Amino acid sequence: MKMRYKLPRKYTPVVFAFYMSAVMALLMCMVIVAINTGVDGHYFIRVIKAYALAMPSAFVFLQLVRPLVVRLVNATVAS
């Protein structure tokens, strides 16, 4: 029987922010690098360099703006 480690449910917002920032930062880096410098043999190296800066920044900013976004959603969507 294989044991799988999972984080406690209380960390759901942090885990969500981590995955969301990881995916969105990568997609945005790919698009921005392609637009600014083109797609050539060094494209993925430039994307990884941009991603190394963007991902931690995105994670921190997601944590900071989460309360504001939750309030905006609650004000916009019927309960």
Buried (B, 14 or more C-beta within 10 A) or exposed (E): EEEEEEEEEEEEEBEEBBEEBBEBBBEBBBEBBBEEEEEEEEBEEBBEEBBEEBBEEBBEEBBEEBEEEEEEEEEEEEE
